[in-house]
Amino acid sequence: MQGISLTRSNTTWPGLSCRQDVPFAAGFHLGVLSGAFGVLRFPRNRDGSESEPPTVYADGFTGDLYLDKPAEVARYNAAFADICTKASDEQASRRLISEVSGSYEKQ
Protein backbone atom coordinates (compact mmCIF):
# COMPACT_ATOMS: atom_id res chain seq x y z
CA MET A 1 0.00 0.00 0.00
CA GLN A 2 2.98 2.29 -0.50
CA GLY A 3 1.22 4.14 -3.36
CA ILE A 4 -1.72 5.08 -1.17
CA SER A 5 0.61 6.16 1.62
CA LEU A 6 2.50 8.39 -0.83
CA THR A 7 -0.73 9.83 -2.20
CA ARG A 8 -1.91 10.60 1.30
CA SER A 9 1.31 12.41 2.23
CA ASN A 10 1.43 14.31 -1.07
CA THR A 11 -1.89 16.03 -0.37
CA THR A 12 -0.05 18.63 1.71
CA TRP A 13 2.72 19.65 -0.70
CA PRO A 14 2.82 23.39 -1.37
CA GLY A 15 1.55 24.30 -4.81
CA LEU A 16 -0.32 21.00 -5.21
CA SER A 17 -4.05 21.12 -5.66
CA CYS A 18 -5.68 17.88 -4.64
CA ARG A 19 -9.02 17.47 -6.42
CA GLN A 20 -8.98 13.86 -7.45
CA ASP A 21 -12.53 12.70 -7.02
CA VAL A 22 -15.87 13.40 -8.62
CA PRO A 23 -18.65 12.00 -6.44
CA PHE A 24 -21.41 10.00 -8.10
CA ALA A 25 -23.86 12.46 -6.56
CA ALA A 26 -22.36 15.20 -8.76
CA GLY A 27 -24.06 13.61 -11.74
CA PHE A 28 -23.03 13.53 -15.37
CA HIS A 29 -19.89 15.35 -16.52
CA LEU A 30 -18.05 15.44 -19.85
CA GLY A 31 -15.28 13.20 -18.51
CA VAL A 32 -17.74 10.32 -18.74
CA LEU A 33 -17.83 10.79 -22.52
CA SER A 34 -14.20 11.70 -23.09
CA GLY A 35 -12.53 8.90 -21.16
CA ALA A 36 -9.03 9.35 -19.75
CA PHE A 37 -7.06 12.22 -21.26
CA GLY A 38 -4.44 14.84 -20.54
CA VAL A 39 -3.78 18.19 -22.15
CA LEU A 40 -0.05 18.58 -22.73
CA ARG A 41 1.30 22.11 -22.68
CA PHE A 42 4.88 22.79 -23.62
CA PRO A 43 7.33 25.46 -22.41
CA ARG A 44 7.04 28.80 -24.12
CA ASN A 45 9.80 30.36 -26.18
CA ARG A 46 11.75 33.27 -24.74
CA ASP A 47 9.50 35.70 -26.59
CA GLY A 48 6.38 34.18 -24.96
CA SER A 49 5.12 32.37 -28.05
CA GLU A 50 4.24 28.68 -27.91
CA SER A 51 7.11 26.34 -28.75
CA GLU A 52 4.58 23.63 -29.68
CA PRO A 53 0.80 23.72 -29.81
CA PRO A 54 -1.10 22.23 -26.86
CA THR A 55 -1.74 18.56 -27.54
CA VAL A 56 -4.37 16.23 -26.13
CA TYR A 57 -3.26 12.73 -25.20
CA ALA A 58 -6.19 10.32 -24.94
CA ASP A 59 -6.07 6.67 -23.91
CA GLY A 60 -7.97 4.55 -26.37
CA PHE A 61 -9.17 0.96 -26.42
CA THR A 62 -7.10 0.19 -29.51
CA GLY A 63 -4.29 2.69 -28.99
CA ASP A 64 -3.30 6.16 -27.94
CA LEU A 65 -4.53 9.28 -29.65
CA TYR A 66 -2.79 12.64 -29.99
CA LEU A 67 -4.88 15.64 -31.04
CA ASP A 68 -3.49 19.10 -31.71
CA LYS A 69 -6.08 20.94 -33.79
CA PRO A 70 -7.30 24.00 -31.88
CA ALA A 71 -10.96 22.92 -32.02
CA GLU A 72 -10.09 19.46 -30.64
CA VAL A 73 -7.98 20.89 -27.82
CA ALA A 74 -10.78 23.35 -27.00
CA ARG A 75 -13.28 20.49 -26.60
CA TYR A 76 -11.00 18.70 -24.16
CA ASN A 77 -10.34 21.95 -22.28
CA ALA A 78 -14.12 22.31 -21.95
CA ALA A 79 -14.39 18.72 -20.70
CA PHE A 80 -11.67 19.37 -18.11
CA ALA A 81 -13.41 22.55 -16.96
CA ASP A 82 -16.69 20.64 -16.61
CA ILE A 83 -14.99 17.89 -14.58
CA CYS A 84 -13.48 20.54 -12.29
CA THR A 85 -16.88 22.10 -11.63
CA LYS A 86 -18.21 18.69 -10.51
CA ALA A 87 -15.14 17.58 -8.53
CA SER A 88 -15.10 17.75 -4.75
CA ASP A 89 -13.30 20.70 -3.26
CA GLU A 90 -9.76 20.27 -2.01
CA GLN A 91 -10.66 19.67 1.64
CA ALA A 92 -13.26 17.02 0.77
CA SER A 93 -10.80 15.29 -1.57
CA ARG A 94 -8.14 15.23 1.13
CA ARG A 95 -10.62 13.81 3.65
CA LEU A 96 -11.64 11.05 1.25
CA ILE A 97 -8.03 10.13 0.42
CA SER A 98 -7.17 10.08 4.12
CA GLU A 99 -10.18 7.89 4.99
CA VAL A 100 -9.54 5.40 2.19
CA SER A 101 -5.80 5.19 2.79
CA GLY A 102 -6.43 4.80 6.53
CA SER A 103 -8.70 1.81 5.88
CA TYR A 104 -5.91 0.12 3.85
CA GLU A 105 -3.29 0.84 6.51
CA LYS A 106 -5.42 -1.00 9.09
CA GLN A 107 -5.40 -4.19 7.02
C-alpha positions as a printed Julia matrix, in Angstrom:
107×3 Matrix{Float64}:
   0.0    0.0     0.0
   2.98   2.29   -0.5
   1.22   4.14   -3.36
  -1.72   5.08   -1.17
   0.61   6.16    1.62
   2.5    8.39   -0.83
  -0.73   9.83   -2.2
  -1.91  10.6     1.3
   1.31  12.41    2.23
   1.43  14.31   -1.07
  -1.89  16.03   -0.37
  -0.05  18.63    1.71
   2.72  19.65   -0.7
   2.82  23.39   -1.37
   1.55  24.3    -4.81
  -0.32  21.0    -5.21
  -4.05  21.12   -5.66
  -5.68  17.88   -4.64
  -9.02  17.47   -6.42
  -8.98  13.86   -7.45
 -12.53  12.7    -7.02
 -15.87  13.4    -8.62
 -18.65  12.0    -6.44
 -21.41  10.0    -8.1
 -23.86  12.46   -6.56
 -22.36  15.2    -8.76
 -24.06  13.61  -11.74
 -23.03  13.53  -15.37
 -19.89  15.35  -16.52
 -18.05  15.44  -19.85
 -15.28  13.2   -18.51
 -17.74  10.32  -18.74
 -17.83  10.79  -22.52
 -14.2   11.7   -23.09
 -12.53   8.9   -21.16
  -9.03   9.35  -19.75
  -7.06  12.22  -21.26
  -4.44  14.84  -20.54
  -3.78  18.19  -22.15
  -0.05  18.58  -22.73
   1.3   22.11  -22.68
   4.88  22.79  -23.62
   7.33  25.46  -22.41
   7.04  28.8   -24.12
   9.8   30.36  -26.18
  11.75  33.27  -24.74
   9.5   35.7   -26.59
   6.38  34.18  -24.96
   5.12  32.37  -28.05
   4.24  28.68  -27.91
   7.11  26.34  -28.75
   4.58  23.63  -29.68
   0.8   23.72  -29.81
  -1.1   22.23  -26.86
  -1.74  18.56  -27.54
  -4.37  16.23  -26.13
  -3.26  12.73  -25.2
  -6.19  10.32  -24.94
  -6.07   6.67  -23.91
  -7.97   4.55  -26.37
  -9.17   0.96  -26.42
  -7.1    0.19  -29.51
  -4.29   2.69  -28.99
  -3.3    6.16  -27.94
  -4.53   9.28  -29.65
  -2.79  12.64  -29.99
  -4.88  15.64  -31.04
  -3.49  19.1   -31.71
  -6.08  20.94  -33.79
  -7.3   24.0   -31.88
 -10.96  22.92  -32.02
 -10.09  19.46  -30.64
  -7.98  20.89  -27.82
 -10.78  23.35  -27.0
 -13.28  20.49  -26.6
 -11.0   18.7   -24.16
 -10.34  21.95  -22.28
 -14.12  22.31  -21.95
 -14.39  18.72  -20.7
 -11.67  19.37  -18.11
 -13.41  22.55  -16.96
 -16.69  20.64  -16.61
 -14.99  17.89  -14.58
 -13.48  20.54  -12.29
 -16.88  22.1   -11.63
 -18.21  18.69  -10.51
 -15.14  17.58   -8.53
 -15.1   17.75   -4.75
 -13.3   20.7    -3.26
  -9.76  20.27   -2.01
 -10.66  19.67    1.64
 -13.26  17.02    0.77
 -10.8   15.29   -1.57
  -8.14  15.23    1.13
 -10.62  13.81    3.65
 -11.64  11.05    1.25
  -8.03  10.13    0.42
  -7.17  10.08    4.12
 -10.18   7.89    4.99
  -9.54   5.4     2.19
  -5.8    5.19    2.79
  -6.43   4.8     6.53
  -8.7    1.81    5.88
  -5.91   0.12    3.85
  -3.29   0.84    6.51
  -5.42  -1.0     9.09
  -5.4   -4.19    7.02
